[in-house]
Amino acid sequence: MTDSLDTLLAQIRACRICRDNPAAGMALPHEPRPVLIASQQAKILIASQAPGLRVHETGLPFTDRSGDRLRSWMGVTREEFYDPARFAIVPMGFCFPGYDRNGGDLPPRRECAVHWRAGVLAEMPQIELILTIGQYAQAWHLGDLRKASLTETVREWRAILESPVKPRVLPMPHPSWRNTGWLKKHPWFEEELLPVLKQQIRAMI
């Protein structure tokens, strides 16, 4: 990594904006622990949502059941997944946002993308493919290519992937086990999109 990326990552990991100067609403209810893997070698960027509690505790992205499913979708081993020369993992929110009143994860904190995302992406000009996981990443990275709902956006994956936008973008649902019902309702995701995803990744790594 260059000195500028090293410096940026140190600033991000020391960030306490969401706790000390929140953009709106309540401050982060616990000590921040920003989690990301930025790389100037990887050609693939995983643009995810925000860390869950287990990731917050371990400090490593996708160390949970969602990570197991995502690696299965991608057709990669754990060792390949955590190799920064192969994959960068930069969520929309770097810290675990806490739980809502129903026990689900809150949305990514607004402060992260506003303060840090453009700078991190600028340090990774070599990225050729972005996997946008969930609606928040798709809202940031897809612009006018994004449809009215996540399902409509993911259903248009071929047109989005083949659009002239660079880096190329592939929209995906979140691999949370809460989305098992969505996967059963939309079998085309596993039958049509995942084989292309695996082929693309294997060719690039």
ZAPADO-74941 format. One record per residue (C-alpha): x negated, y, z negated; residue in three letters. Coordinates in pm, whole numbers, padded with zeros to 5 digits, always signed. Last residue first. Layout:
BEGIN
XYZALA ...
END
This chain:
BEGIN
+00819-01394+00936ILE +00998-01232+01231MET +01107-01543+01424ALA +01227-01712+01106ARG +01427-01402+01016ILE +01601-01377+01353GLN +01685-01747+01364GLN +01822-01744+01009LYS +02039-01439+01079LEU +02164-01588+01406VAL +02266-01911+01230PRO +02426-01701+00953LEU +02647-01487+01178LEU +02848-01752+01365GLU +02954-02040+01140GLU +02883-01883+00801GLU +03053-01551+00879PHE +03310-01712+01111TRP +03454-01893+00807PRO +03633-01574+00693HIS +03887-01679+00428LYS +03647-01928+00270LYS +03375-01662+00258LEU +03609-01406+00102TRP +03711-01658-00166GLY +03345-01720-00252THR +03296-01346-00297ASN +03281-01357-00679ARG +02983-01587-00631TRP +02794-01275-00535SER +02624-01293-00195PRO +02735-00935-00110HIS +02889-00913+00234PRO +02660-00862+00534MET +02586-00594+00793PRO +02285-00646+01027LEU +02090-00334+01120VAL +01826-00281+01387ARG +01565-00021+01298PRO +01644+00151+01525LYS +01994+00215+01662VAL +02036+00097+02023PRO +02326-00132+01923SER +02270-00508+01942GLU +02292-00567+01567LEU +02598-00344+01538ILE +02777-00507+01831ALA +02701-00852+01694ARG +02796-00763+01336TRP +03143-00634+01422GLU +03308-00877+01177ARG +03076-00740+00908VAL +03220-00391+00954THR +03580-00509+00970GLU +03534-00708+00649THR +03360-00418+00475LEU +03648-00188+00558SER +03714+00114+00779ALA +03424+00046+01015LYS +03058+00147+00994ARG +02888+00221+01324LEU +02937+00594+01265ASP +02675+00592+00987GLY +02530+00245+00946LEU +02254+00291+00687HIS +02413+00478+00398TRP +02770+00350+00418ALA +02643-00001+00489GLN +02427+00002+00179ALA +02727+00104-00032TYR +02964-00141+00137GLN +02773-00459+00067GLY +02441-00604+00179ILE +02282-00410+00463THR +02011-00636+00606LEU +01768-00398+00776ILE +01552-00513+01067LEU +01240-00360+01223GLU +01067-00200+00922ILE +00724-00061+01020GLN +00814+00296+00922PRO +00809+00199+00551MET +00698+00511+00361GLU +00983+00712+00514ALA +01226+00456+00373LEU +01102+00521+00020VAL +01132+00898+00063GLY +01482+00879+00206ALA +01593+00658-00082ARG +01459+00850-00380TRP +01661+01141-00515HIS +01999+01104-00345VAL +01981+00725-00328ALA +01909+00687-00698CYS +02138+00953-00848GLU +02463+00797-00733ARG +02432+00501-00969ARG +02523+00176-00798PRO +02884+00071-00858PRO +02976-00083-01197LEU +02929-00456-01244ASP +03243-00644-01343GLY +03355-00706-01699GLY +03706-00568-01659ASN +03623-00242-01842ARG +03334-00176-01606ASP +02987-00315-01669TYR +02644-00152-01662GLY +02458+00027-01384PRO +02159-00211-01364PHE +01888+00015-01225CYS +01749+00074-00875PHE +02073+00179-00708GLY +02101+00149-00331MET +01878-00156-00348PRO +01529-00175-00193VAL +01393-00523-00127ILE +01101-00532+00120ALA +01043-00868+00280PHE +00758-01051+00460ARG +00433-00895+00336ALA +00611-00834+00006PRO +00636-01214-00046ASP +00927-01261-00284TYR +01155-01422-00027PHE +00883-01643+00116GLU +00807-01793-00225GLU +01176-01842-00302ARG +01214-02027+00025THR +01392-01886+00325VAL +01700-01984+00526GLY +01856-01639+00508MET +02195-01758+00386TRP +02024-01996+00141SER +01806-01710+00013ARG +02121-01502-00034LEU +02296-01783-00222ARG +02009-01831-00465ASP +01980-01455-00508GLY +02347-01428-00595SER +02294-01702-00851ARG +02032-01491-01028ASP +01675-01367-00993THR +01786-01140-00707PHE +01531-00863-00762PRO +01260-00904-01031LEU +01250-00695-01351GLY +01352-00997-01559THR +01609-00836-01792GLU +01747-00592-01535HIS +01763-00877-01283VAL +01967-01076-01535ARG +02198-00780-01596LEU +02270-00719-01228GLY +02056-00504-01004PRO +02220-00265-00758ALA +02362-00287-00403GLN +02126-00440-00148SER +01919-00308+00139ALA +01699-00606+00222ILE +01432-00467+00453LEU +01262-00688+00710ILE +00935-00608+00888LYS +00727-00633+00571ALA +00376-00486+00576GLN +00423-00139+00425GLN +00614-00280+00130SER +00865-00166-00129ALA +00995-00412-00388ILE +01262-00271-00615LEU +01378-00269-00979VAL +01421+00049-01184PRO +01451-00028-01556ARG +01662+00240-01724PRO +01721+00220-02101GLU +02090+00167-02169HIS +02425+00344-02132PRO +02340+00521-01803LEU +02489+00866-01849ALA +02861+00911-01815MET +03030+01104-01539GLY +02845+01289-01266ALA +02488+01351-01152ALA +02334+01220-01473PRO +02050+01419-01633ASN +01888+01212-01909ASP +02015+00860-01841ARG +02066+00869-01465CYS +01754+01085-01424ILE +01522+00848-01614ARG +01266+00776-01343CYS +00934+00623-01454ALA +00968+00333-01213ARG +01057+00575-00936ILE +00755+00797-01002GLN +00520+00496-01003ALA +00678+00378-00678LEU +00618+00718-00519LEU +00254+00726-00627THR +00187+00379-00490ASP +00361+00476-00168LEU +00144+00786-00134SER -00174+00597-00223ASP -00110+00355+00061THR +00000+00000+00000MET 
END
